[in-house]
Amino acid sequence: MSPTADDRAVVDHAKGRIITDAPLSRPVPVALRFDPEASPATVRFVFPGNIEWSFPRALLETGMRAPTRRGDIGVWPCGRVQTVVEFHTPDGVAVVQFDTTALLRFLKHTYAVTTPIAP
């Protein structure tokens, strides 16, 4: 029996920290999604309130090693164990910090269901 589209979709969960100029960062749950049937080169980060950002999987992977940006999204390493994802909107910028291990685990799961796509 071959896998169905639902079998190949990846949904992981990560805890991000919204970075502001306040003394403490605010944790936020984020659903990390990947559907190779719908868009094999795209990952989606879904925040509370169904706020969703889609961007190239290659951007996330590259940004975990060196600062990179495409359109409204920037990704860069923050030390050896954190990765920052920056989302730009007409209303402002949201900066969210993730544990790199959670993002690496998500990427590993995406590659397990499909082969990498060149950017």
Biopython code that builds the backbone (N, CA, C, O; Angstrom):
import numpy as np
from Bio.PDB.StructureBuilder import StructureBuilder

atoms = [
    (1, "MET", "N", (0.847, -1.165, 0.000)),
    (1, "MET", "CA", (0.000, 0.000, 0.000)),
    (1, "MET", "C", (0.898, 1.235, 0.000)),
    (1, "MET", "O", (1.827, 1.316, 0.804)),
    (2, "SER", "N", (0.641, 2.196, -0.884)),
    (2, "SER", "CA", (1.466, 3.404, -0.940)),
    (2, "SER", "C", (0.934, 4.451, 0.039)),
    (2, "SER", "O", (-0.254, 4.463, 0.360)),
    (3, "PRO", "N", (1.831, 5.335, 0.515)),
    (3, "PRO", "CA", (1.393, 6.342, 1.481)),
    (3, "PRO", "C", (0.459, 7.360, 0.845)),
    (3, "PRO", "O", (0.592, 7.694, -0.332)),
    (4, "THR", "N", (-0.485, 7.845, 1.637)),
    (4, "THR", "CA", (-1.390, 8.891, 1.169)),
    (4, "THR", "C", (-0.764, 10.242, 1.463)),
    (4, "THR", "O", (0.246, 10.323, 2.162)),
    (5, "ALA", "N", (-1.361, 11.309, 0.932)),
    (5, "ALA", "CA", (-0.867, 12.663, 1.168)),
    (5, "ALA", "C", (-0.845, 12.975, 2.658)),
    (5, "ALA", "O", (0.088, 13.615, 3.144)),
    (6, "ASP", "N", (-1.874, 12.522, 3.395)),
    (6, "ASP", "CA", (-1.916, 12.769, 4.837)),
    (6, "ASP", "C", (-0.769, 12.069, 5.549)),
    (6, "ASP", "O", (-0.252, 12.582, 6.541)),
    (7, "ASP", "N", (-0.359, 10.890, 5.050)),
    (7, "ASP", "CA", (0.747, 10.164, 5.653)),
    (7, "ASP", "C", (2.068, 10.906, 5.467)),
    (7, "ASP", "O", (2.970, 10.781, 6.295)),
    (8, "ARG", "N", (2.187, 11.668, 4.398)),
    (8, "ARG", "CA", (3.443, 12.343, 4.091)),
    (8, "ARG", "C", (3.509, 13.754, 4.651)),
    (8, "ARG", "O", (4.599, 14.321, 4.732)),
    (9, "ALA", "N", (2.393, 14.335, 5.036)),
    (9, "ALA", "CA", (2.412, 15.673, 5.618)),
    (9, "ALA", "C", (3.115, 15.625, 6.971)),
    (9, "ALA", "O", (2.942, 14.678, 7.737)),
    (10, "VAL", "N", (3.901, 16.647, 7.254)),
    (10, "VAL", "CA", (4.647, 16.724, 8.510)),
    (10, "VAL", "C", (4.079, 17.869, 9.334)),
    (10, "VAL", "O", (3.902, 18.980, 8.836)),
    (11, "VAL", "N", (3.797, 17.586, 10.600)),
    (11, "VAL", "CA", (3.394, 18.620, 11.546)),
    (11, "VAL", "C", (4.188, 18.399, 12.824)),
    (11, "VAL", "O", (3.989, 17.414, 13.535)),
    (12, "ASP", "N", (5.080, 19.322, 13.100)),
    (12, "ASP", "CA", (5.843, 19.298, 14.342)),
    (12, "ASP", "C", (5.423, 20.520, 15.155)),
    (12, "ASP", "O", (4.806, 21.447, 14.631)),
    (13, "HIS", "N", (5.758, 20.507, 16.410)),
    (13, "HIS", "CA", (5.438, 21.656, 17.271)),
    (13, "HIS", "C", (6.721, 22.140, 17.927)),
    (13, "HIS", "O", (7.574, 21.347, 18.326)),
    (14, "ALA", "N", (6.838, 23.447, 18.029)),
    (14, "ALA", "CA", (8.011, 24.049, 18.652)),
    (14, "ALA", "C", (7.551, 25.199, 19.527)),
    (14, "ALA", "O", (6.475, 25.765, 19.331)),
    (15, "LYS", "N", (8.376, 25.524, 20.479)),
    (15, "LYS", "CA", (8.113, 26.686, 21.321)),
    (15, "LYS", "C", (9.063, 27.782, 20.843)),
    (15, "LYS", "O", (10.284, 27.639, 20.906)),
    (16, "GLY", "N", (8.478, 28.873, 20.367)),
    (16, "GLY", "CA", (9.278, 30.026, 19.985)),
    (16, "GLY", "C", (9.237, 31.051, 21.105)),
    (16, "GLY", "O", (8.385, 30.983, 21.990)),
    (17, "ARG", "N", (10.148, 31.986, 21.063)),
    (17, "ARG", "CA", (10.144, 33.092, 22.016)),
    (17, "ARG", "C", (10.098, 34.385, 21.229)),
    (17, "ARG", "O", (11.001, 34.678, 20.446)),
    (18, "ILE", "N", (9.044, 35.158, 21.438)),
    (18, "ILE", "CA", (8.924, 36.448, 20.770)),
    (18, "ILE", "C", (9.886, 37.413, 21.455)),
    (18, "ILE", "O", (9.817, 37.627, 22.665)),
    (19, "ILE", "N", (10.771, 37.980, 20.672)),
    (19, "ILE", "CA", (11.793, 38.877, 21.204)),
    (19, "ILE", "C", (11.318, 40.320, 21.032)),
    (19, "ILE", "O", (10.979, 40.750, 19.930)),
    (20, "THR", "N", (11.300, 41.046, 22.126)),
    (20, "THR", "CA", (10.930, 42.463, 22.111)),
    (20, "THR", "C", (11.956, 43.224, 22.940)),
    (20, "THR", "O", (12.925, 42.642, 23.426)),
    (21, "ASP", "N", (11.741, 44.513, 23.097)),
    (21, "ASP", "CA", (12.645, 45.282, 23.946)),
    (21, "ASP", "C", (12.268, 45.172, 25.425)),
    (21, "ASP", "O", (12.903, 45.804, 26.270)),
    (22, "ALA", "N", (11.257, 44.387, 25.742)),
    (22, "ALA", "CA", (10.889, 44.130, 27.139)),
    (22, "ALA", "C", (11.965, 43.254, 27.782)),
    (22, "ALA", "O", (12.692, 42.556, 27.075)),
    (23, "PRO", "N", (12.074, 43.281, 29.109)),
    (23, "PRO", "CA", (13.121, 42.496, 29.779)),
    (23, "PRO", "C", (13.000, 40.985, 29.576)),
    (23, "PRO", "O", (14.014, 40.286, 29.576)),
    (24, "LEU", "N", (11.800, 40.476, 29.405)),
    (24, "LEU", "CA", (11.608, 39.037, 29.234)),
    (24, "LEU", "C", (10.968, 38.745, 27.889)),
    (24, "LEU", "O", (10.116, 39.500, 27.419)),
    (25, "SER", "N", (11.385, 37.639, 27.268)),
    (25, "SER", "CA", (10.745, 37.229, 26.024)),
    (25, "SER", "C", (9.470, 36.474, 26.357)),
    (25, "SER", "O", (9.318, 35.944, 27.458)),
    (26, "ARG", "N", (8.562, 36.430, 25.403)),
    (26, "ARG", "CA", (7.273, 35.766, 25.613)),
    (26, "ARG", "C", (7.226, 34.474, 24.803)),
    (26, "ARG", "O", (7.406, 34.514, 23.586)),
    (27, "PRO", "N", (6.988, 33.320, 25.452)),
    (27, "PRO", "CA", (6.914, 32.066, 24.696)),
    (27, "PRO", "C", (5.631, 32.002, 23.869)),
    (27, "PRO", "O", (4.593, 32.545, 24.246)),
    (28, "VAL", "N", (5.739, 31.321, 22.731)),
    (28, "VAL", "CA", (4.581, 31.151, 21.858)),
    (28, "VAL", "C", (4.680, 29.769, 21.195)),
    (28, "VAL", "O", (5.740, 29.399, 20.690)),
    (29, "PRO", "N", (3.575, 29.005, 21.196)),
    (29, "PRO", "CA", (3.599, 27.712, 20.507)),
    (29, "PRO", "C", (3.481, 27.928, 18.997)),
    (29, "PRO", "O", (2.704, 28.763, 18.534)),
    (30, "VAL", "N", (4.259, 27.167, 18.250)),
    (30, "VAL", "CA", (4.254, 27.298, 16.790)),
    (30, "VAL", "C", (4.127, 25.907, 16.184)),
    (30, "VAL", "O", (4.866, 24.993, 16.551)),
    (31, "ALA", "N", (3.183, 25.750, 15.252)),
    (31, "ALA", "CA", (3.073, 24.500, 14.496)),
    (31, "ALA", "C", (3.936, 24.647, 13.250)),
    (31, "ALA", "O", (3.775, 25.594, 12.480)),
    (32, "LEU", "N", (4.841, 23.716, 13.060)),
    (32, "LEU", "CA", (5.717, 23.698, 11.892)),
    (32, "LEU", "C", (5.134, 22.676, 10.932)),
    (32, "LEU", "O", (5.010, 21.499, 11.270)),
    (33, "ARG", "N", (4.776, 23.124, 9.739)),
    (33, "ARG", "CA", (4.053, 22.254, 8.800)),
    (33, "ARG", "C", (4.776, 22.151, 7.465)),
    (33, "ARG", "O", (5.430, 23.086, 7.002)),
    (34, "PHE", "N", (4.629, 20.981, 6.871)),
    (34, "PHE", "CA", (5.199, 20.723, 5.556)),
    (34, "PHE", "C", (4.307, 19.719, 4.848)),
    (34, "PHE", "O", (4.014, 18.651, 5.387)),
    (35, "ASP", "N", (3.877, 20.058, 3.648)),
    (35, "ASP", "CA", (3.034, 19.163, 2.862)),
    (35, "ASP", "C", (3.663, 18.999, 1.482)),
    (35, "ASP", "O", (3.502, 19.868, 0.626)),
    (36, "PRO", "N", (4.375, 17.899, 1.254)),
    (36, "PRO", "CA", (5.067, 17.722, -0.017)),
    (36, "PRO", "C", (4.126, 17.598, -1.213)),
    (36, "PRO", "O", (4.531, 17.850, -2.348)),
    (37, "GLU", "N", (2.889, 17.218, -0.970)),
    (37, "GLU", "CA", (1.930, 17.104, -2.076)),
    (37, "GLU", "C", (1.461, 18.495, -2.535)),
    (37, "GLU", "O", (1.278, 18.728, -3.730)),
    (38, "ALA", "N", (1.271, 19.398, -1.595)),
    (38, "ALA", "CA", (0.776, 20.734, -1.924)),
    (38, "ALA", "C", (1.896, 21.637, -2.423)),
    (38, "ALA", "O", (1.732, 22.354, -3.410)),
    (39, "SER", "N", (3.031, 21.598, -1.739)),
    (39, "SER", "CA", (4.139, 22.480, -2.091)),
    (39, "SER", "C", (5.439, 21.894, -1.543)),
    (39, "SER", "O", (5.791, 22.147, -0.391)),
    (40, "PRO", "N", (6.151, 21.120, -2.352)),
    (40, "PRO", "CA", (7.307, 20.383, -1.859)),
    (40, "PRO", "C", (8.518, 21.239, -1.484)),
    (40, "PRO", "O", (9.473, 20.712, -0.914)),
    (41, "ALA", "N", (8.511, 22.522, -1.781)),
    (41, "ALA", "CA", (9.653, 23.374, -1.442)),
    (41, "ALA", "C", (9.311, 24.376, -0.344)),
    (41, "ALA", "O", (10.113, 25.264, -0.057)),
    (42, "THR", "N", (8.139, 24.252, 0.276)),
    (42, "THR", "CA", (7.651, 25.271, 1.202)),
    (42, "THR", "C", (7.366, 24.701, 2.583)),
    (42, "THR", "O", (6.798, 23.618, 2.724)),
    (43, "VAL", "N", (7.774, 25.456, 3.599)),
    (43, "VAL", "CA", (7.407, 25.139, 4.976)),
    (43, "VAL", "C", (6.453, 26.226, 5.457)),
    (43, "VAL", "O", (6.446, 27.341, 4.937)),
    (44, "ARG", "N", (5.649, 25.880, 6.458)),
    (44, "ARG", "CA", (4.694, 26.844, 7.018)),
    (44, "ARG", "C", (4.864, 26.880, 8.526)),
    (44, "ARG", "O", (4.946, 25.840, 9.179)),
    (45, "PHE", "N", (4.916, 28.075, 9.066)),
    (45, "PHE", "CA", (4.939, 28.278, 10.513)),
    (45, "PHE", "C", (3.587, 28.864, 10.875)),
    (45, "PHE", "O", (3.214, 29.927, 10.379)),
    (46, "VAL", "N", (2.849, 28.172, 11.739)),
    (46, "VAL", "CA", (1.508, 28.614, 12.112)),
    (46, "VAL", "C", (1.521, 29.014, 13.586)),
    (46, "VAL", "O", (1.813, 28.209, 14.470)),
    (47, "PHE", "N", (1.195, 30.282, 13.819)),
    (47, "PHE", "CA", (1.177, 30.855, 15.157)),
    (47, "PHE", "C", (-0.250, 30.880, 15.692)),
    (47, "PHE", "O", (-1.195, 30.724, 14.919)),
    (48, "PRO", "N", (-0.429, 31.073, 17.004)),
    (48, "PRO", "CA", (-1.786, 31.177, 17.561)),
    (48, "PRO", "C", (-2.607, 32.226, 16.805)),
    (48, "PRO", "O", (-2.080, 33.238, 16.343)),
    (49, "GLY", "N", (-3.893, 31.961, 16.695)),
    (49, "GLY", "CA", (-4.782, 32.843, 15.941)),
    (49, "GLY", "C", (-4.744, 32.549, 14.453)),
    (49, "GLY", "O", (-5.200, 33.358, 13.645)),
    (50, "ASN", "N", (-4.191, 31.369, 14.080)),
    (50, "ASN", "CA", (-4.057, 30.955, 12.681)),
    (50, "ASN", "C", (-3.272, 31.953, 11.839)),
    (50, "ASN", "O", (-3.558, 32.132, 10.655)),
    (51, "ILE", "N", (-2.291, 32.598, 12.442)),
    (51, "ILE", "CA", (-1.376, 33.453, 11.697)),
    (51, "ILE", "C", (-0.327, 32.540, 11.083)),
    (51, "ILE", "O", (0.421, 31.865, 11.790)),
    (52, "GLU", "N", (-0.284, 32.532, 9.764)),
    (52, "GLU", "CA", (0.563, 31.574, 9.060)),
    (52, "GLU", "C", (1.540, 32.282, 8.137)),
    (52, "GLU", "O", (1.189, 33.216, 7.417)),
    (53, "TRP", "N", (2.773, 31.806, 8.181)),
    (53, "TRP", "CA", (3.810, 32.295, 7.285)),
    (53, "TRP", "C", (4.347, 31.112, 6.491)),
    (53, "TRP", "O", (4.715, 30.089, 7.069)),
    (54, "SER", "N", (4.394, 31.249, 5.172)),
    (54, "SER", "CA", (4.952, 30.217, 4.304)),
    (54, "SER", "C", (6.213, 30.763, 3.658)),
    (54, "SER", "O", (6.262, 31.919, 3.238)),
    (55, "PHE", "N", (7.228, 29.918, 3.585)),
    (55, "PHE", "CA", (8.467, 30.352, 2.954)),
    (55, "PHE", "C", (9.268, 29.128, 2.528)),
    (55, "PHE", "O", (8.967, 28.015, 2.960)),
    (56, "PRO", "N", (10.282, 29.315, 1.686)),
    (56, "PRO", "CA", (11.037, 28.175, 1.171)),
    (56, "PRO", "C", (11.760, 27.401, 2.265)),
    (56, "PRO", "O", (12.377, 27.976, 3.162)),
    (57, "ARG", "N", (11.666, 26.104, 2.164)),
    (57, "ARG", "CA", (12.369, 25.231, 3.106)),
    (57, "ARG", "C", (13.875, 25.508, 3.051)),
    (57, "ARG", "O", (14.552, 25.457, 4.077)),
    (58, "ALA", "N", (14.396, 25.798, 1.864)),
    (58, "ALA", "CA", (15.820, 26.085, 1.709)),
    (58, "ALA", "C", (16.226, 27.341, 2.484)),
    (58, "ALA", "O", (17.352, 27.418, 2.976)),
    (59, "LEU", "N", (15.340, 28.313, 2.600)),
    (59, "LEU", "CA", (15.630, 29.527, 3.368)),
    (59, "LEU", "C", (15.847, 29.181, 4.840)),
    (59, "LEU", "O", (16.779, 29.681, 5.470)),
    (60, "LEU", "N", (14.996, 28.338, 5.375)),
    (60, "LEU", "CA", (15.137, 27.919, 6.769)),
    (60, "LEU", "C", (16.450, 27.163, 6.956)),
    (60, "LEU", "O", (17.195, 27.432, 7.898)),
    (61, "GLU", "N", (16.727, 26.233, 6.073)),
    (61, "GLU", "CA", (17.938, 25.428, 6.202)),
    (61, "GLU", "C", (19.202, 26.290, 6.096)),
    (61, "GLU", "O", (20.112, 26.150, 6.913)),
    (62, "THR", "N", (19.265, 27.156, 5.121)),
    (62, "THR", "CA", (20.427, 28.028, 4.934)),
    (62, "THR", "C", (20.583, 28.993, 6.102)),
    (62, "THR", "O", (21.694, 29.218, 6.582)),
    (63, "GLY", "N", (19.473, 29.562, 6.558)),
    (63, "GLY", "CA", (19.507, 30.548, 7.627)),
    (63, "GLY", "C", (19.938, 29.992, 8.968)),
    (63, "GLY", "O", (20.313, 30.757, 9.857)),
    (64, "MET", "N", (19.896, 28.706, 9.134)),
    (64, "MET", "CA", (20.349, 28.105, 10.387)),
    (64, "MET", "C", (21.880, 28.068, 10.450)),
    (64, "MET", "O", (22.457, 27.877, 11.520)),
    (65, "ARG", "N", (22.538, 28.252, 9.287)),
    (65, "ARG", "CA", (23.998, 28.248, 9.228)),
    (65, "ARG", "C", (24.590, 29.642, 9.037)),
    (65, "ARG", "O", (25.686, 29.924, 9.522)),
    (66, "ALA", "N", (23.866, 30.515, 8.330)),
    (66, "ALA", "CA", (24.362, 31.864, 8.031)),
    (66, "ALA", "C", (23.158, 32.772, 7.791)),
    (66, "ALA", "O", (22.119, 32.307, 7.323)),
    (67, "PRO", "N", (23.284, 34.053, 8.104)),
    (67, "PRO", "CA", (22.143, 34.968, 7.900)),
    (67, "PRO", "C", (21.681, 34.971, 6.447)),
    (67, "PRO", "O", (22.488, 35.045, 5.520)),
    (68, "THR", "N", (20.374, 34.889, 6.271)),
    (68, "THR", "CA", (19.793, 34.912, 4.935)),
    (68, "THR", "C", (18.432, 35.581, 5.000)),
    (68, "THR", "O", (17.806, 35.651, 6.057)),
    (69, "ARG", "N", (17.992, 36.066, 3.866)),
    (69, "ARG", "CA", (16.708, 36.760, 3.812)),
    (69, "ARG", "C", (16.117, 36.599, 2.413)),
    (69, "ARG", "O", (16.826, 36.609, 1.407)),
    (70, "ARG", "N", (14.798, 36.451, 2.387)),
    (70, "ARG", "CA", (14.070, 36.436, 1.125)),
    (70, "ARG", "C", (12.724, 37.088, 1.376)),
    (70, "ARG", "O", (11.922, 36.601, 2.172)),
    (71, "GLY", "N", (12.488, 38.188, 0.692)),
    (71, "GLY", "CA", (11.215, 38.892, 0.855)),
    (71, "GLY", "C", (11.020, 39.373, 2.276)),
    (71, "GLY", "O", (11.868, 40.079, 2.823)),
    (72, "ASP", "N", (9.907, 38.993, 2.872)),
    (72, "ASP", "CA", (9.524, 39.455, 4.208)),
    (72, "ASP", "C", (10.072, 38.602, 5.347)),
    (72, "ASP", "O", (9.709, 38.808, 6.505)),
    (73, "ILE", "N", (10.955, 37.633, 5.025)),
    (73, "ILE", "CA", (11.416, 36.710, 6.058)),
    (73, "ILE", "C", (12.938, 36.657, 6.084)),
    (73, "ILE", "O", (13.593, 36.511, 5.052)),
    (74, "GLY", "N", (13.480, 36.780, 7.286)),
    (74, "GLY", "CA", (14.908, 36.622, 7.500)),
    (74, "GLY", "C", (15.146, 35.507, 8.501)),
    (74, "GLY", "O", (14.348, 35.314, 9.417)),
    (75, "VAL", "N", (16.231, 34.777, 8.334)),
    (75, "VAL", "CA", (16.578, 33.685, 9.244)),
    (75, "VAL", "C", (18.080, 33.772, 9.492)),
    (75, "VAL", "O", (18.862, 33.972, 8.563)),
    (76, "TRP", "N", (18.475, 33.619, 10.758)),
    (76, "TRP", "CA", (19.897, 33.602, 11.059)),
    (76, "TRP", "C", (20.170, 32.845, 12.347)),
    (76, "TRP", "O", (19.317, 32.759, 13.232)),
    (77, "PRO", "N", (21.392, 32.290, 12.436)),
    (77, "PRO", "CA", (21.771, 31.609, 13.676)),
    (77, "PRO", "C", (22.007, 32.642, 14.775)),
    (77, "PRO", "O", (22.466, 33.754, 14.512)),
    (78, "CYS", "N", (21.691, 32.264, 15.986)),
    (78, "CYS", "CA", (21.904, 33.129, 17.148)),
    (78, "CYS", "C", (22.689, 32.294, 18.157)),
    (78, "CYS", "O", (22.105, 31.595, 18.985)),
    (79, "GLY", "N", (24.000, 32.372, 18.080)),
    (79, "GLY", "CA", (24.822, 31.485, 18.889)),
    (79, "GLY", "C", (24.808, 30.085, 18.285)),
    (79, "GLY", "O", (24.486, 29.903, 17.111)),
    (80, "ARG", "N", (25.158, 29.116, 19.096)),
    (80, "ARG", "CA", (25.238, 27.745, 18.584)),
    (80, "ARG", "C", (23.959, 26.949, 18.762)),
    (80, "ARG", "O", (23.814, 25.886, 18.158)),
    (81, "VAL", "N", (23.015, 27.435, 19.583)),
    (81, "VAL", "CA", (21.846, 26.610, 19.882)),
    (81, "VAL", "C", (20.505, 27.286, 19.576)),
    (81, "VAL", "O", (19.449, 26.703, 19.822)),
    (82, "GLN", "N", (20.540, 28.491, 19.051)),
    (82, "GLN", "CA", (19.299, 29.219, 18.759)),
    (82, "GLN", "C", (19.292, 29.662, 17.293)),
    (82, "GLN", "O", (20.341, 29.878, 16.687)),
    (83, "THR", "N", (18.095, 29.790, 16.749)),
    (83, "THR", "CA", (17.893, 30.336, 15.411)),
    (83, "THR", "C", (16.798, 31.385, 15.509)),
    (83, "THR", "O", (15.790, 31.183, 16.187)),
    (84, "VAL", "N", (17.000, 32.498, 14.834)),
    (84, "VAL", "CA", (16.025, 33.584, 14.838)),
    (84, "VAL", "C", (15.328, 33.633, 13.482)),
    (84, "VAL", "O", (15.971, 33.538, 12.437)),
    (85, "VAL", "N", (14.011, 33.781, 13.513)),
    (85, "VAL", "CA", (13.221, 33.975, 12.303)),
    (85, "VAL", "C", (12.516, 35.316, 12.462)),
    (85, "VAL", "O", (11.831, 35.557, 13.455)),
    (86, "GLU", "N", (12.692, 36.178, 11.476)),
    (86, "GLU", "CA", (12.144, 37.531, 11.518)),
    (86, "GLU", "C", (11.083, 37.660, 10.431)),
    (86, "GLU", "O", (11.340, 37.376, 9.261)),
    (87, "PHE", "N", (9.893, 38.092, 10.828)),
    (87, "PHE", "CA", (8.755, 38.221, 9.920)),
    (87, "PHE", "C", (8.395, 39.700, 9.778)),
    (87, "PHE", "O", (8.107, 40.366, 10.773)),
    (88, "HIS", "N", (8.408, 40.213, 8.556)),
    (88, "HIS", "CA", (8.086, 41.626, 8.306)),
    (88, "HIS", "C", (6.671, 41.751, 7.747)),
    (88, "HIS", "O", (6.279, 41.009, 6.847)),
    (89, "THR", "N", (5.911, 42.702, 8.294)),
    (89, "THR", "CA", (4.575, 43.031, 7.784)),
    (89, "THR", "C", (4.506, 44.548, 7.624)),
    (89, "THR", "O", (5.384, 45.258, 8.114)),
    (90, "PRO", "N", (3.493, 45.045, 6.956)),
    (90, "PRO", "CA", (3.329, 46.499, 6.876)),
    (90, "PRO", "C", (3.148, 47.145, 8.251)),
    (90, "PRO", "O", (3.412, 48.336, 8.417)),
    (91, "ASP", "N", (2.694, 46.357, 9.244)),
    (91, "ASP", "CA", (2.460, 46.878, 10.588)),
    (91, "ASP", "C", (3.683, 46.799, 11.492)),
    (91, "ASP", "O", (3.674, 47.375, 12.580)),
    (92, "GLY", "N", (4.734, 46.100, 11.073)),
    (92, "GLY", "CA", (5.914, 45.980, 11.918)),
    (92, "GLY", "C", (6.662, 44.688, 11.682)),
    (92, "GLY", "O", (6.491, 44.019, 10.663)),
    (93, "VAL", "N", (7.493, 44.357, 12.650)),
    (93, "VAL", "CA", (8.358, 43.181, 12.555)),
    (93, "VAL", "C", (8.154, 42.309, 13.787)),
    (93, "VAL", "O", (8.080, 42.811, 14.909)),
    (94, "ALA", "N", (8.064, 41.007, 13.569)),
    (94, "ALA", "CA", (8.033, 40.045, 14.672)),
    (94, "ALA", "C", (9.331, 39.246, 14.605)),
    (94, "ALA", "O", (9.687, 38.700, 13.560)),
    (95, "VAL", "N", (10.027, 39.188, 15.727)),
    (95, "VAL", "CA", (11.275, 38.432, 15.816)),
    (95, "VAL", "C", (11.026, 37.268, 16.775)),
    (95, "VAL", "O", (10.658, 37.466, 17.933)),
    (96, "VAL", "N", (11.234, 36.051, 16.268)),
    (96, "VAL", "CA", (10.944, 34.852, 17.059)),
    (96, "VAL", "C", (12.197, 33.983, 17.097)),
    (96, "VAL", "O", (12.791, 33.680, 16.063)),
    (97, "GLN", "N", (12.584, 33.591, 18.297)),
    (97, "GLN", "CA", (13.763, 32.763, 18.498)),
    (97, "GLN", "C", (13.335, 31.328, 18.795)),
    (97, "GLN", "O", (12.429, 31.086, 19.592)),
    (98, "PHE", "N", (14.001, 30.388, 18.140)),
    (98, "PHE", "CA", (13.704, 28.965, 18.308)),
    (98, "PHE", "C", (14.960, 28.225, 18.740)),
    (98, "PHE", "O", (16.075, 28.658, 18.451)),
    (99, "ASP", "N", (14.774, 27.105, 19.435)),
    (99, "ASP", "CA", (15.887, 26.193, 19.653)),
    (99, "ASP", "C", (16.213, 25.558, 18.305)),
    (99, "ASP", "O", (15.327, 25.032, 17.631)),
    (100, "THR", "N", (17.447, 25.607, 17.924)),
    (100, "THR", "CA", (17.860, 25.071, 16.632)),
    (100, "THR", "C", (17.542, 23.593, 16.519)),
    (100, "THR", "O", (17.202, 23.118, 15.435)),
    (101, "THR", "N", (17.645, 22.855, 17.620)),
    (101, "THR", "CA", (17.372, 21.414, 17.554)),
    (101, "THR", "C", (15.932, 21.131, 17.116)),
    (101, "THR", "O", (15.692, 20.155, 16.405)),
    (102, "ALA", "N", (14.976, 21.958, 17.525)),
    (102, "ALA", "CA", (13.580, 21.757, 17.113)),
    (102, "ALA", "C", (13.429, 21.975, 15.607)),
    (102, "ALA", "O", (12.700, 21.241, 14.940)),
    (103, "LEU", "N", (14.119, 22.984, 15.075)),
    (103, "LEU", "CA", (14.039, 23.253, 13.636)),
    (103, "LEU", "C", (14.769, 22.179, 12.837)),
    (103, "LEU", "O", (14.304, 21.780, 11.769)),
    (104, "LEU", "N", (15.907, 21.708, 13.342)),
    (104, "LEU", "CA", (16.618, 20.621, 12.667)),
    (104, "LEU", "C", (15.784, 19.348, 12.631)),
    (104, "LEU", "O", (15.741, 18.656, 11.613)),
    (105, "ARG", "N", (15.124, 19.041, 13.737)),
    (105, "ARG", "CA", (14.245, 17.864, 13.793)),
    (105, "ARG", "C", (13.127, 17.993, 12.760)),
    (105, "ARG", "O", (12.814, 17.033, 12.055)),
    (106, "PHE", "N", (12.524, 19.186, 12.670)),
    (106, "PHE", "CA", (11.475, 19.428, 11.680)),
    (106, "PHE", "C", (12.019, 19.223, 10.262)),
    (106, "PHE", "O", (11.396, 18.530, 9.457)),
    (107, "LEU", "N", (13.169, 19.819, 9.951)),
    (107, "LEU", "CA", (13.741, 19.641, 8.613)),
    (107, "LEU", "C", (14.024, 18.170, 8.323)),
    (107, "LEU", "O", (13.775, 17.693, 7.215)),
    (108, "LYS", "N", (14.538, 17.460, 9.305)),
    (108, "LYS", "CA", (14.803, 16.026, 9.131)),
    (108, "LYS", "C", (13.514, 15.287, 8.784)),
    (108, "LYS", "O", (13.510, 14.421, 7.908)),
    (109, "HIS", "N", (12.431, 15.622, 9.460)),
    (109, "HIS", "CA", (11.138, 14.988, 9.168)),
    (109, "HIS", "C", (10.664, 15.330, 7.753)),
    (109, "HIS", "O", (10.085, 14.481, 7.076)),
    (110, "THR", "N", (10.905, 16.569, 7.300)),
    (110, "THR", "CA", (10.470, 16.941, 5.949)),
    (110, "THR", "C", (11.256, 16.188, 4.893)),
    (110, "THR", "O", (10.702, 15.773, 3.875)),
    (111, "TYR", "N", (12.549, 16.010, 5.135)),
    (111, "TYR", "CA", (13.369, 15.299, 4.162)),
    (111, "TYR", "C", (13.092, 13.802, 4.171)),
    (111, "TYR", "O", (13.366, 13.114, 3.188)),
    (112, "ALA", "N", (12.557, 13.300, 5.262)),
    (112, "ALA", "CA", (12.221, 11.873, 5.322)),
    (112, "ALA", "C", (11.040, 11.540, 4.413)),
    (112, "ALA", "O", (10.895, 10.395, 3.983)),
    (113, "VAL", "N", (10.191, 12.536, 4.115)),
    (113, "VAL", "CA", (9.018, 12.265, 3.280)),
    (113, "VAL", "C", (9.190, 12.709, 1.825)),
    (113, "VAL", "O", (8.320, 12.460, 0.990)),
    (114, "THR", "N", (10.310, 13.365, 1.525)),
    (114, "THR", "CA", (10.581, 13.799, 0.149)),
    (114, "THR", "C", (12.043, 14.143, 0.016)),
    (114, "THR", "O", (12.738, 14.318, 1.017)),
    (115, "THR", "N", (12.506, 14.238, -1.185)),
    (115, "THR", "CA", (13.903, 14.622, -1.424)),
    (115, "THR", "C", (14.009, 16.142, -1.432)),
    (115, "THR", "O", (13.028, 16.827, -1.724)),
    (116, "PRO", "N", (15.188, 16.680, -1.114)),
    (116, "PRO", "CA", (15.361, 18.137, -1.106)),
    (116, "PRO", "C", (15.116, 18.746, -2.487)),
    (116, "PRO", "O", (15.418, 18.142, -3.516)),
    (117, "ILE", "N", (14.569, 19.942, -2.480)),
    (117, "ILE", "CA", (14.309, 20.701, -3.696)),
    (117, "ILE", "C", (15.283, 21.871, -3.723)),
    (117, "ILE", "O", (15.438, 22.573, -2.724)),
    (118, "ALA", "N", (15.935, 22.083, -4.853)),
    (118, "ALA", "CA", (16.879, 23.210, -4.954)),
    (118, "ALA", "C", (16.118, 24.530, -4.843)),
    (118, "ALA", "O", (14.986, 24.643, -5.313)),
    (119, "PRO", "N", (16.760, 25.549, -4.204)),
    (119, "PRO", "CA", (16.073, 26.842, -4.058)),
    (119, "PRO", "C", (15.869, 27.549, -5.366)),
    (119, "PRO", "O", (15.306, 28.644, -5.395)),
]
sb = StructureBuilder()
sb.init_structure("model")
sb.init_model(0)
sb.init_chain("A")
sb.init_seg("    ")
for serial, (resi, resn, name, xyz) in enumerate(atoms, 1):
    if name == "N":
        sb.init_residue(resn, " ", resi, " ")
    sb.init_atom(name, np.array(xyz, "f"), 0.0, 1.0, " ", f" {name:<3s}", serial, name[0])
structure = sb.get_structure()
